[in-house]
Amino acid sequence: MSSTTTAATPPPQSGPSPTKIGKSFIKQYYQTLLTNPSQLIRFYQSDSIISRGSSADVAATQGCGDALSSAEPGETVRSQFFEFANSTAENGEETGLSIDFSSGAIDAQESLGGGILLVVTGHMYLPKRTGFVHTFFLSNSAPAGQKKVFYVKNDVL
């Protein structure tokens, strides 16, 4: 008697693929960052966590609960990105920021609870070119059986 084993087959996906959702999210997120940063907060909820750091020893981690309750919640999220990018001139004024994904990549995987792990690489131009890796966990906040609704649960830059 022979026995055979088969690999577990994932359940069929319903709706758009994680990659399609990820690309749509990235387009909206970075467009908002560059053109209407006060609206960035619409991508987050009070339990979202943002982490910025340039080394393993130094990281700035903050929950979004404080940002959401501030007078300018989108400004708080925007300033964290620009501070990480070091896009301020010596006089304290922000320099122009542009983002290029043409030599970068977007990778998306379905994860826990129907969420999506999203990793984005690209280059920022703030007078000079700087590479970056931006990782998001998009959490599905919709009840089971309903159309998925995503928000940024984790944001690591």
DSSP file with accessible surface (Angstrom, degrees, kcal/mol):
  #  RESIDUE AA STRUCTURE BP1 BP2  ACC     N-H-->O    O-->H-N    N-H-->O    O-->H-N    TCO  KAPPA ALPHA  PHI   PSI    X-CA   Y-CA   Z-CA
    1    1 A M              0   0  243      0, 0.0     2,-0.4     0, 0.0     0, 0.0   0.000 360.0 360.0 360.0 125.4    0.0    0.0    0.0
    2    2 A S        -     0   0  107      2,-0.0     2,-0.4     0, 0.0     0, 0.0  -0.802 360.0-153.4-104.0 148.2    1.5    3.3   -1.0
    3    3 A S        -     0   0  113     -2,-0.4     2,-0.4     2,-0.0     0, 0.0  -0.939   7.0-161.5-118.6 142.8    0.7    6.6    0.6
    4    4 A T        -     0   0  122     -2,-0.4     2,-0.4     2,-0.0    -2,-0.0  -0.920   3.7-152.8-120.8 147.7    1.0    9.9   -1.1
    5    5 A T        -     0   0  132     -2,-0.4     2,-0.4     0, 0.0    -2,-0.0  -0.933   8.3-162.3-117.4 144.0    1.2   13.3    0.4
    6    6 A T        -     0   0  129     -2,-0.4     2,-0.1     3,-0.0     3,-0.1  -0.941  25.7-107.4-123.9 148.6    0.1   16.5   -1.2
    7    7 A A        -     0   0   86     -2,-0.4     2,-0.2     1,-0.1     0, 0.0  -0.455  45.5 -96.6 -70.6 146.0    0.9   20.0   -0.4
    8    8 A A        -     0   0  102     -2,-0.1    -1,-0.1     1,-0.1     0, 0.0  -0.444  37.7-139.2 -63.6 130.9   -1.8   22.1    1.2
    9    9 A T        -     0   0  127     -2,-0.2    -1,-0.1    -3,-0.1    -3,-0.0  -0.838  16.8-123.1 -95.0 126.1   -3.6   24.1   -1.4
   10   10 A P        -     0   0  102      0, 0.0     3,-0.1     0, 0.0    -1,-0.0  -0.357  36.0 -96.7 -64.8 150.9   -4.5   27.6   -0.4
   11   11 A P        -     0   0  110      0, 0.0     2,-0.0     0, 0.0     0, 0.0  -0.310  50.9 -89.9 -64.6 150.4   -8.2   28.5   -0.7
   12   12 A P        -     0   0  126      0, 0.0     2,-0.3     0, 0.0    -3,-0.0  -0.349  44.8-116.8 -62.5 142.5   -9.1   30.3   -3.9
   13   13 A Q        -     0   0  109     -3,-0.1     2,-0.5     2,-0.0     4,-0.1  -0.585  21.6-156.7 -80.1 141.3   -8.9   34.0   -3.7
   14   14 A S        +     0   0  110     -2,-0.3     0, 0.0     2,-0.1     0, 0.0  -0.974  61.6   5.6-115.4 132.8  -12.0   36.1   -4.0
   15   15 A G  S    S-     0   0   60     -2,-0.5    -2,-0.0   132,-0.0   132,-0.0  -0.374 110.8 -14.0  92.3-171.9  -11.5   39.7   -5.1
   16   16 A P  S    S-     0   0   75      0, 0.0    -2,-0.1     0, 0.0     0, 0.0  -0.227  74.5-103.8 -66.2 154.1   -8.3   41.5   -6.2
   17   17 A S     >  -     0   0   45      1,-0.1     4,-2.5    -4,-0.1     5,-0.2  -0.287  29.8-109.6 -71.0 158.9   -4.9   39.9   -5.6
   18   18 A P  H  > S+     0   0   14      0, 0.0     4,-3.0     0, 0.0     5,-0.2   0.891 120.3  54.3 -56.5 -37.2   -2.7   41.3   -2.7
   19   19 A T  H  > S+     0   0   55     89,-0.2     4,-2.8     2,-0.2     5,-0.2   0.927 108.1  47.6 -64.5 -43.2   -0.4   42.7   -5.4
   20   20 A K  H  > S+     0   0  142      2,-0.2     4,-2.1     1,-0.2    -1,-0.2   0.930 114.7  46.2 -64.3 -42.9   -3.2   44.6   -7.1
   21   21 A I  H  X S+     0   0   32     -4,-2.5     4,-2.7     2,-0.2    -2,-0.2   0.933 113.0  51.0 -63.2 -44.0   -4.4   46.0   -3.7
   22   22 A G  H  X S+     0   0    0     -4,-3.0     4,-2.9    -5,-0.2     5,-0.2   0.926 110.0  48.0 -60.7 -45.5   -0.8   46.9   -2.7
   23   23 A K  H  X S+     0   0  121     -4,-2.8     4,-2.3     2,-0.2    -1,-0.2   0.912 112.7  48.9 -64.1 -40.4   -0.2   48.8   -5.9
   24   24 A S  H  X S+     0   0   59     -4,-2.1     4,-2.2    -5,-0.2    -2,-0.2   0.929 112.6  48.2 -63.7 -43.9   -3.4   50.7   -5.6
   25   25 A F  H  X S+     0   0   21     -4,-2.7     4,-3.4     2,-0.2     5,-0.2   0.943 111.1  50.1 -61.0 -48.3   -2.6   51.5   -1.9
   26   26 A I  H  X S+     0   0    6     -4,-2.9     4,-2.5     1,-0.2     5,-0.4   0.914 109.3  51.4 -59.8 -43.1    0.9   52.7   -2.8
   27   27 A K  H  X S+     0   0  165     -4,-2.3     4,-1.7    -5,-0.2    -1,-0.2   0.950 116.0  40.8 -58.9 -48.1   -0.3   54.9   -5.6
   28   28 A Q  H  X S+     0   0   87     -4,-2.2     4,-2.3    -5,-0.2    -2,-0.2   0.924 115.6  50.8 -66.8 -43.5   -2.9   56.6   -3.2
   29   29 A Y  H  X S+     0   0    0     -4,-3.4     4,-2.6     1,-0.2    -2,-0.2   0.954 115.1  39.1 -63.4 -52.4   -0.5   56.8   -0.2
   30   30 A Y  H  X S+     0   0    7     -4,-2.5     4,-2.2     2,-0.2    -1,-0.2   0.851 113.7  55.1 -73.1 -30.3    2.5   58.4   -1.9
   31   31 A Q  H  X S+     0   0  113     -4,-1.7     4,-2.2    -5,-0.4     5,-0.4   0.931 111.9  45.2 -62.8 -43.3    0.3   60.7   -4.0
   32   32 A T  H  X S+     0   0   11     -4,-2.3     4,-2.2     2,-0.2     7,-0.2   0.920 110.4  54.3 -65.3 -43.2   -1.4   61.9   -0.8
   33   33 A L  H  < S+     0   0    1     -4,-2.6    -2,-0.2     1,-0.2    -1,-0.2   0.914 117.0  36.8 -56.3 -42.9    2.1   62.3    0.9
   34   34 A L  H  < S+     0   0   71     -4,-2.2    -1,-0.2     2,-0.1    -2,-0.2   0.784 131.3  24.1 -84.6 -28.0    3.3   64.5   -1.9
   35   35 A T  H  < S+     0   0   89     -4,-2.2    -3,-0.2    -5,-0.2    -2,-0.2   0.729 136.0  13.6-112.6 -28.0    0.2   66.5   -2.7
   36   36 A N    ><  +     0   0   77     -4,-2.2     3,-2.4    -5,-0.4     4,-0.2  -0.390  63.2 166.4-147.5  61.3   -2.1   66.6    0.3
   37   37 A P  G >   +     0   0   32      0, 0.0     3,-1.9     0, 0.0     4,-0.3   0.740  69.8  71.7 -60.7 -21.7   -0.2   65.4    3.3
   38   38 A S  G 3  S+     0   0   48      1,-0.3    36,-0.5     2,-0.1     3,-0.4   0.745  95.7  55.9 -65.2 -17.7   -2.8   66.6    5.8
   39   39 A Q  G X  S+     0   0   89     -3,-2.4     3,-1.7    -7,-0.2    -1,-0.3   0.431  76.0  98.2 -93.4   1.5   -5.0   63.7    4.6
   40   40 A L  G X   +     0   0    0     -3,-1.9     3,-2.2     1,-0.3     4,-0.2   0.836  69.6  71.0 -56.6 -32.9   -2.4   61.0    5.3
   41   41 A I  G >  S+     0   0   22     -3,-0.4     3,-2.0    -4,-0.3    -1,-0.3   0.749  78.6  76.7 -61.4 -19.9   -4.2   60.1    8.5
   42   42 A R  G <  S+     0   0  143     -3,-1.7    -1,-0.3     1,-0.3    -2,-0.2   0.705  88.7  59.4 -65.5 -15.1   -7.1   58.7    6.6
   43   43 A F  G <  S+     0   0   17     -3,-2.2   109,-3.6    -4,-0.2    -1,-0.3   0.555 104.2  61.4 -85.2  -9.2   -4.9   55.6    6.0
   44   44 A Y  E <   -a  152   0A  10     -3,-2.0     2,-0.3   107,-0.2   109,-0.1  -0.708  62.0-154.5-117.4 165.0   -4.5   54.9    9.7
   45   45 A Q  E >   -     0   0A  82    107,-0.6     3,-2.2    -2,-0.2    19,-0.3  -0.816  44.0 -90.5-129.0 174.5   -6.6   54.1   12.8
   46   46 A S  E 3  S+     0   0A  81      1,-0.3    19,-0.8    -2,-0.3    18,-0.2   0.769 125.1  51.9 -62.5 -22.8   -6.0   54.7   16.5
   47   47 A D  E 3  S+     0   0A  68     17,-0.2    -1,-0.3    16,-0.1     2,-0.0   0.414  83.8 118.7 -94.1   5.6   -4.3   51.3   17.0
   48   48 A S  E <   -     0   0A   0     -3,-2.2    16,-2.7   106,-0.1     2,-0.4  -0.380  52.5-148.7 -68.3 150.0   -1.8   51.9   14.0
   49   49 A I  E     -aB 154  63A  63    104,-2.6   106,-2.2    14,-0.2     2,-0.4  -0.986   8.3-164.7-126.0 130.8    1.9   51.9   14.8
   50   50 A I  E     -aB 155  62A   4     12,-3.0    12,-2.8    -2,-0.4     2,-0.4  -0.950   6.9-173.0-114.4 132.1    4.5   54.0   13.0
   51   51 A S  E     +aB 156  61A  24    104,-3.1   106,-2.4    -2,-0.4     2,-0.4  -0.992   5.9 176.3-129.8 129.2    8.2   53.2   13.3
   52   52 A R  E     + B   0  60A  17      8,-3.0     8,-4.5    -2,-0.4     2,-0.3  -0.998  15.9 142.8-129.9 132.6   11.0   55.3   11.9
   53   53 A G  E     - B   0  59A  28    104,-1.4     6,-0.2    -2,-0.4     3,-0.1  -0.963  40.9-152.1-167.0 149.9   14.7   54.6   12.5
   54   54 A S  S    S+     0   0  113      4,-0.6     2,-0.3    -2,-0.3     5,-0.1   0.499  86.1  20.6-104.3  -6.8   18.0   54.7   10.7
   55   55 A S  S    S-     0   0   56      3,-1.2     3,-0.3     1,-0.1    -1,-0.1  -0.972  81.7-105.8-150.9 167.8   19.6   51.9   12.7
   56   56 A A  S    S+     0   0  107     -2,-0.3     3,-0.1     1,-0.2    -1,-0.1   0.789 119.2  52.0 -66.2 -25.6   18.7   49.0   14.9
   57   57 A D  S    S+     0   0  155      1,-0.2     2,-0.6    -3,-0.0    -1,-0.2   0.779 110.3  47.1 -80.7 -30.0   19.8   51.0   18.0
   58   58 A V        +     0   0   95     -3,-0.3    -3,-1.2     2,-0.0    -4,-0.6  -0.939  66.4 150.2-121.9 110.8   17.7   54.1   17.3
   59   59 A A  E     -B   53   0A  62     -2,-0.6     2,-0.6    -6,-0.2    -6,-0.3  -0.998  34.1-145.4-138.6 141.6   14.1   53.8   16.3
   60   60 A A  E     -B   52   0A  65     -8,-4.5    -8,-3.0    -2,-0.4     2,-0.4  -0.937  23.7-179.5-106.6 114.6   11.2   56.1   16.9
   61   61 A T  E     +B   51   0A  94     -2,-0.6     2,-0.4   -10,-0.2   -10,-0.2  -0.961   4.9 168.4-117.0 133.6    8.0   54.1   17.4
   62   62 A Q  E     -B   50   0A  61    -12,-2.8   -12,-3.0    -2,-0.4     2,-0.2  -0.999  30.2-129.3-146.3 137.9    4.7   55.8   18.0
   63   63 A G  E  >  -B   49   0A  35     -2,-0.4     4,-0.6   -14,-0.2     3,-0.4  -0.509  23.0-128.4 -77.3 155.9    1.1   54.8   18.1
   64   64 A C  H  > S+     0   0    1    -16,-2.7     4,-3.0   -19,-0.3     5,-0.2   0.554  91.5  89.5 -84.0  -7.4   -1.4   56.8   16.0
   65   65 A G  H  > S+     0   0   29    -19,-0.8     4,-1.3   -17,-0.3    -1,-0.2   0.931  92.0  44.5 -55.1 -44.7   -3.8   57.3   18.9
   66   66 A D  H  > S+     0   0  117     -3,-0.4     4,-0.6     1,-0.2    -1,-0.2   0.907 113.4  50.8 -65.8 -41.4   -1.9   60.5   19.8
   67   67 A A  H >< S+     0   0    3     -4,-0.6     3,-1.0     1,-0.2    -2,-0.2   0.912 107.8  52.8 -63.7 -41.5   -1.7   61.6   16.2
   68   68 A L  H 3< S+     0   0   63     -4,-3.0    -1,-0.2     1,-0.2    -2,-0.2   0.816 110.5  47.7 -64.9 -29.4   -5.4   61.1   15.7
   69   69 A S  H 3< S+     0   0   98     -4,-1.3    -1,-0.2    -5,-0.2    -2,-0.2   0.536  92.9 100.2 -90.0  -4.5   -6.2   63.3   18.7
   70   70 A S  S << S-     0   0   42     -3,-1.0    -3,-0.0    -4,-0.6     6,-0.0  -0.296  87.4-110.4 -75.8 166.9   -3.9   66.1   17.7
   71   71 A A  S    S+     0   0   96      1,-0.3    -1,-0.1     2,-0.1    -4,-0.0   0.847 115.9  28.9 -65.3 -32.9   -5.1   69.3   16.0
   72   72 A E  S  > S+     0   0  116      1,-0.1     4,-1.6     2,-0.1    -1,-0.3  -0.669  70.2 169.7-128.1  75.4   -3.4   68.3   12.8
   73   73 A P  H  > S+     0   0   32      0, 0.0     4,-1.6     0, 0.0     5,-0.2   0.896  79.4  50.3 -60.5 -40.1   -3.3   64.5   12.6
   74   74 A G  H  > S+     0   0    1    -36,-0.5     4,-2.8     1,-0.2     5,-0.2   0.885 106.5  56.9 -64.4 -35.7   -2.2   64.2    9.0
   75   75 A E  H  > S+     0   0   75     -3,-0.2     4,-3.0   -37,-0.2     5,-0.2   0.885 102.9  54.5 -62.4 -38.4    0.6   66.7    9.7
   76   76 A T  H  X S+     0   0   34     -4,-1.6     4,-1.7     2,-0.2    -1,-0.2   0.947 112.0  42.7 -61.9 -47.0    2.0   64.4   12.5
   77   77 A V  H  X S+     0   0    0     -4,-1.6     4,-1.7     2,-0.2    -2,-0.2   0.938 115.7  49.8 -65.1 -45.3    2.2   61.5   10.1
   78   78 A R  H  X S+     0   0   20     -4,-2.8     4,-2.5   -41,-0.3     5,-0.2   0.939 108.8  51.4 -59.7 -45.3    3.7   63.7    7.3
   79   79 A S  H  X S+     0   0   25     -4,-3.0     4,-2.7     1,-0.2     5,-0.2   0.876 105.5  56.1 -65.6 -33.0    6.3   65.2    9.6
   80   80 A Q  H  X S+     0   0   25     -4,-1.7     4,-2.0    -5,-0.2    -1,-0.2   0.916 109.8  46.1 -63.4 -39.9    7.5   61.8   10.7
   81   81 A F  H  X S+     0   0    0     -4,-1.7     4,-2.4     2,-0.2    -2,-0.2   0.953 115.1  45.5 -66.5 -47.5    8.1   60.8    7.1
   82   82 A F  H  X>S+     0   0   16     -4,-2.5     5,-1.9     1,-0.2     4,-0.6   0.868 111.3  52.7 -68.2 -34.0    9.9   64.0    6.2
   83   83 A E  H ><5S+     0   0  139     -4,-2.7     3,-0.8    -5,-0.2    -1,-0.2   0.924 110.5  48.2 -64.8 -42.5   12.0   63.9    9.4
   84   84 A F  H 3<5S+     0   0   65     -4,-2.0    -2,-0.2     1,-0.2    -1,-0.2   0.928 111.6  49.7 -60.4 -43.4   13.0   60.3    8.5
   85   85 A A  H 3<5S-     0   0    9     -4,-2.4    -1,-0.2    -5,-0.2    -2,-0.2   0.593 104.4-135.6 -73.1  -8.5   13.8   61.5    5.0
   86   86 A N  T <<5 +     0   0  125     -3,-0.8    -3,-0.2    -4,-0.6    -2,-0.1   0.936  47.6 156.6  53.8  48.7   15.9   64.4    6.5
   87   87 A S      < +     0   0    1     -5,-1.9     8,-3.1     8,-0.1     2,-0.4  -0.084  29.0 107.5-100.9  35.3   14.3   66.7    4.0
   88   88 A T  B     -F   94   0B  67      6,-0.3     6,-0.2    -6,-0.1     5,-0.1  -0.913  62.0-133.5-113.3 140.8   14.8   70.0    5.9
   89   89 A A    >   -     0   0   39      4,-3.5     3,-2.3    -2,-0.4    -2,-0.0  -0.297  37.5 -93.5 -78.7 172.7   17.2   72.6    4.9
   90   90 A E  T 3  S+     0   0  210      1,-0.3    -1,-0.1     2,-0.1    -2,-0.0   0.815 126.6  58.2 -59.5 -28.4   19.5   74.3    7.5
   91   91 A N  T 3  S-     0   0  121      2,-0.1    -1,-0.3     1,-0.1     3,-0.1   0.414 120.6-108.0 -83.3   2.6   17.0   77.1    7.9
   92   92 A G  S <  S+     0   0   55     -3,-2.3     2,-0.2     1,-0.3    -2,-0.1   0.350  78.1 130.6  90.5  -7.8   14.3   74.5    9.0
   93   93 A E        -     0   0  130     -5,-0.1    -4,-3.5     1,-0.1    -1,-0.3  -0.569  63.1-111.2 -79.4 144.3   12.3   74.8    5.7
   94   94 A E  B     -F   88   0B  87     -6,-0.2    -6,-0.3    -2,-0.2     2,-0.2  -0.519  27.7-141.5 -74.5 139.0   11.4   71.6    4.0
   95   95 A T        -     0   0   43     -8,-3.1     2,-0.1    -2,-0.2    -8,-0.1  -0.544  38.1 -77.6 -90.9 166.1   13.1   70.9    0.7
   96   96 A G        -     0   0   66     -2,-0.2     2,-0.5     1,-0.0    -1,-0.1  -0.383  45.9-157.3 -66.1 138.2   11.2   69.4   -2.2
   97   97 A L        +     0   0   24     29,-0.1     2,-0.3   -63,-0.1    29,-0.2  -0.966  14.2 174.8-117.8 130.0   10.7   65.7   -2.0
   98   98 A S  E     -C  125   0A  59     27,-1.5    27,-2.9    -2,-0.5     2,-0.4  -0.965  16.1-148.1-129.8 153.9   10.1   63.4   -5.0
   99   99 A I  E     -C  124   0A  28     -2,-0.3     2,-0.5    25,-0.2    25,-0.2  -0.975   6.5-164.8-126.3 134.7    9.8   59.7   -5.1
  100  100 A D  E     +C  123   0A  42     23,-3.1    23,-2.5    -2,-0.4     3,-0.1  -0.981  14.8 172.5-122.9 123.1   10.8   57.3   -7.9
  101  101 A F  E >   +     0   0A  65     -2,-0.5     3,-1.8    21,-0.2    20,-0.1   0.385  56.2  99.6-104.1   0.5    9.6   53.7   -8.0
  102  102 A S  E 3  S+     0   0A 101      1,-0.3    -1,-0.1    21,-0.1    20,-0.1   0.816  94.4  32.8 -63.0 -30.4   11.0   52.9  -11.5
  103  103 A S  E 3  S+     0   0A  67     -3,-0.1    -1,-0.3     2,-0.1     2,-0.1   0.125 115.1  75.6-108.9  20.4   14.1   51.2  -10.1
  104  104 A G  E <   -     0   0A  27     -3,-1.8     2,-0.3    17,-0.1    18,-0.2  -0.314  69.2-130.9-111.9-162.4   12.3   49.9   -7.0
  105  105 A A  E     -C  121   0A  60     16,-0.8    16,-2.8    -2,-0.1     2,-0.4  -0.983   3.0-146.2-152.1 158.5    9.8   47.1   -6.3
  106  106 A I  E     -C  120   0A  49     -2,-0.3     2,-0.4    14,-0.2    14,-0.2  -1.000  17.8-177.2-128.3 126.7    6.5   46.3   -4.6
  107  107 A D  E     -C  119   0A  91     12,-2.6    12,-2.8    -2,-0.4     2,-0.4  -0.994   3.2-178.3-125.7 133.8    5.9   42.9   -3.0
  108  108 A A  E     -C  118   0A  10     -2,-0.4     2,-0.4    10,-0.2   -89,-0.2  -0.998   4.6-179.6-136.0 136.4    2.6   42.0   -1.4
  109  109 A Q  E     -C  117   0A 109      8,-2.2     8,-2.8    -2,-0.4     2,-0.1  -0.998  31.8-116.4-133.9 140.0    1.6   38.8    0.4
  110  110 A E  E     +C  116   0A  89     -2,-0.4     6,-0.3     6,-0.2     2,-0.2  -0.463  47.9 170.0 -69.0 144.1   -1.7   37.9    2.0
  111  111 A S    >   -     0   0   56      4,-3.2     3,-1.5     1,-0.2     4,-0.4  -0.619  33.8 -15.1-139.7-162.2   -1.3   37.5    5.7
  112  112 A L  G >  S+     0   0  148      1,-0.3     3,-1.8     2,-0.2    -1,-0.2  -0.057 123.6   1.4 -49.2 131.8   -3.0   37.0    9.0
  113  113 A G  G 3  S-     0   0   65      1,-0.3    -1,-0.3    26,-0.1    27,-0.2   0.733 130.8 -60.1  64.4  22.9   -6.8   37.7    9.1
  114  114 A G  G <  S+     0   0   13     -3,-1.5    -1,-0.3     1,-0.2    -2,-0.2   0.594 101.5 140.7  79.9   8.9   -6.9   38.6    5.4
  115  115 A G    <   -     0   0    1     -3,-1.8    -4,-3.2    -4,-0.4     2,-0.4  -0.189  47.1-125.9 -75.1 176.3   -4.4   41.4    5.9
  116  116 A I  E     -CD 110 138A   3     22,-2.5    22,-3.3    -6,-0.3     2,-0.6  -0.989   4.6-148.4-131.9 126.7   -1.6   42.2    3.4
  117  117 A L  E     -CD 109 137A  64     -8,-2.8    -8,-2.2    -2,-0.4     2,-0.4  -0.844  25.9-170.9 -89.6 125.4    2.1   42.5    4.1
  118  118 A L  E     -CD 108 136A   0     18,-3.1    18,-3.1    -2,-0.6     2,-0.5  -0.978  13.4-173.2-128.5 123.9    3.5   45.1    1.7
  119  119 A V  E     -CD 107 135A  48    -12,-2.8   -12,-2.6    -2,-0.4     2,-0.4  -0.983   8.2-173.2-119.5 128.0    7.1   46.0    1.1
  120  120 A V  E     -CD 106 134A   0     14,-2.9    14,-3.1    -2,-0.5     2,-0.4  -0.966   4.4-173.4-123.4 131.5    8.0   48.9   -1.1
  121  121 A T  E     +CD 105 133A  44    -16,-2.8   -16,-0.8    -2,-0.4     2,-0.3  -0.946  26.0 120.4-121.3 148.2   11.5   50.0   -2.4
  122  122 A G  E     - D   0 132A   3     10,-1.7    10,-2.3    -2,-0.4     2,-0.4  -0.936  52.8 -84.8-173.8-164.6   12.3   53.1   -4.3
  123  123 A H  E     -CD 100 131A  41    -23,-2.5   -23,-3.1    -2,-0.3     2,-0.4  -0.985  23.3-152.3-130.2 138.9   14.3   56.3   -4.2
  124  124 A M  E     -CD  99 130A   2      6,-3.3     6,-2.8    -2,-0.4     2,-0.6  -0.864   9.7-149.8-103.0 143.8   13.6   59.6   -2.7
  125  125 A Y  E     +CD  98 129A  71    -27,-2.9   -27,-1.5    -2,-0.4     4,-0.2  -0.968  29.1 156.9-116.2 114.9   15.1   62.8   -4.2
  126  126 A L  S    S-     0   0   13      2,-2.3     2,-2.0    -2,-0.6   -29,-0.1  -0.681  92.4 -57.8-138.2  84.7   15.8   65.5   -1.7
  127  127 A P  S    S+     0   0  121      0, 0.0     2,-0.2     0, 0.0   -40,-0.0  -0.525 138.2  46.3  -3.9 -35.0   18.3   67.2   -3.5
  128  128 A K  S    S-     0   0  155     -2,-2.0    -2,-2.3     1,-0.0     2,-0.4  -0.719  96.3-100.4-104.1 162.1   20.2   64.0   -3.6
  129  129 A R  E     +D  125   0A 128     -2,-0.2     2,-0.4    -4,-0.2    -4,-0.2  -0.603  40.4 178.4 -81.3 129.4   19.1   60.4   -4.3
  130  130 A T  E     -D  124   0A  53     -6,-2.8    -6,-3.3    -2,-0.4     2,-0.1  -0.994  21.7-135.2-133.7 126.7   18.4   58.2   -1.3
  131  131 A G  E     -D  123   0A  47     -2,-0.4     2,-0.3    -8,-0.2    -8,-0.2  -0.429  26.9-174.6 -76.1 153.3   17.1   54.6   -1.4
  132  132 A F  E     -D  122   0A  12    -10,-2.3   -10,-1.7    -2,-0.1     2,-0.4  -0.990  23.4-152.7-146.5 156.7   14.4   53.6    0.9
  133  133 A V  E     -D  121   0A  81     -2,-0.3     2,-0.5   -12,-0.2   -12,-0.2  -0.999  16.9-172.2-126.5 125.6   12.4   50.5    2.0
  134  134 A H  E     -D  120   0A   0    -14,-3.1   -14,-2.9    -2,-0.4     2,-0.4  -0.987   3.2-166.6-123.5 123.6    8.9   51.1    3.4
  135  135 A T  E     -DE 119 156A  40     21,-3.0    21,-3.1    -2,-0.5     2,-0.4  -0.938   6.9-179.5-116.7 134.0    7.0   48.2    4.9
  136  136 A F  E     -DE 118 155A   1    -18,-3.1   -18,-3.1    -2,-0.4     2,-0.6  -0.962  21.6-152.8-126.9 145.9    3.3   48.2    5.7
  137  137 A F  E     -DE 117 154A  36     17,-2.3    16,-2.7    -2,-0.4    17,-1.3  -0.983  18.2-156.9-112.3 115.3    0.9   45.8    7.2
  138  138 A L  E     -DE 116 152A   2    -22,-3.3   -22,-2.5    -2,-0.6     2,-0.3  -0.845  11.8-152.0 -92.7 112.8   -2.6   46.5    5.8
  139  139 A S  E     - E   0 151A  26     12,-2.5    12,-1.5    -2,-0.8     2,-0.7  -0.665  11.5-128.6 -88.9 140.3   -5.1   45.1    8.3
  140  140 A N  E     + E   0 150A  35     -2,-0.3    10,-0.2   -27,-0.2   -25,-0.1  -0.784  25.4 179.6 -87.4 115.7   -8.5   44.0    7.1
  141  141 A S        +     0   0   56      8,-3.5    -1,-0.1    -2,-0.7     9,-0.1   0.390  45.7 106.9 -98.9   4.4  -11.1   45.7    9.3
  142  142 A A  S    S-     0   0   18      7,-0.4     3,-0.1     4,-0.1     6,-0.1  -0.555  77.4-105.2 -84.3 146.5  -14.2   44.2    7.6
  143  143 A P    >   -     0   0   86      0, 0.0     3,-2.0     0, 0.0    -1,-0.1  -0.310  54.4 -77.3 -62.3 153.5  -16.3   41.5    9.3
  144  144 A A  T 3  S+     0   0  104      1,-0.3     3,-0.1     4,-0.0     0, 0.0  -0.214 119.7  22.8 -53.4 138.2  -15.8   38.0    7.9
  145  145 A G  T 3  S+     0   0   91      1,-0.3    -1,-0.3    -3,-0.1     2,-0.2   0.366 103.5 103.5  86.6  -6.8  -17.7   37.5    4.7
  146  146 A Q  S <  S-     0   0  132     -3,-2.0    -1,-0.3     1,-0.1    -4,-0.1  -0.663  87.0 -76.6-105.0 164.8  -17.8   41.2    3.8
  147  147 A K        -     0   0  186     -2,-0.2    -1,-0.1     1,-0.1     2,-0.1  -0.336  60.4-103.5 -57.8 134.9  -15.8   43.2    1.3
  148  148 A K        -     0   0   76     -6,-0.1     2,-0.4    -7,-0.1    -1,-0.1  -0.352  34.3-168.0 -66.8 140.2  -12.3   43.8    2.7
  149  149 A V        -     0   0   80     -3,-0.1    -8,-3.5    -2,-0.1    -7,-0.4  -0.994  12.7-157.0-129.5 121.4  -11.5   47.2    4.0
  150  150 A F  E     + E   0 140A  56     -2,-0.4     2,-0.3   -10,-0.2   -10,-0.2  -0.736  18.0 171.3-107.6 149.3   -7.9   48.0    4.8
  151  151 A Y  E     - E   0 139A  25    -12,-1.5   -12,-2.5    -2,-0.3     2,-0.8  -0.946  45.8 -92.6-141.1 162.1   -6.0   50.4    7.0
  152  152 A V  E     +aE  44 138A   0   -109,-3.6  -107,-0.6    -2,-0.3   -14,-0.2  -0.685  43.1 168.9 -79.1 110.5   -2.3   50.7    7.9
  153  153 A K  E    S+     0   0A  51    -16,-2.7  -104,-2.6    -2,-0.8     2,-0.4   0.857  72.5  21.4 -84.5 -44.6   -1.8   48.7   11.1
  154  154 A N  E     -aE  49 137A  58    -17,-1.3   -17,-2.3  -106,-0.2     2,-0.4  -0.994  62.8-177.2-129.8 138.1    2.0   48.9   10.9
  155  155 A D  E     +aE  50 136A   1   -106,-2.2  -104,-3.1    -2,-0.4     2,-0.5  -0.969   7.2 178.2-136.9 110.5    4.2   51.3    9.1
  156  156 A V  E      aE  51 135A  69    -21,-3.1   -21,-3.0    -2,-0.4  -104,-0.2  -0.975 360.0 360.0-121.3 122.9    8.0   50.8    9.2
  157  157 A L              0   0   16   -106,-2.4  -104,-1.4    -2,-0.5   -23,-0.2  -0.986 360.0 360.0-125.8 360.0   10.4   53.1    7.3
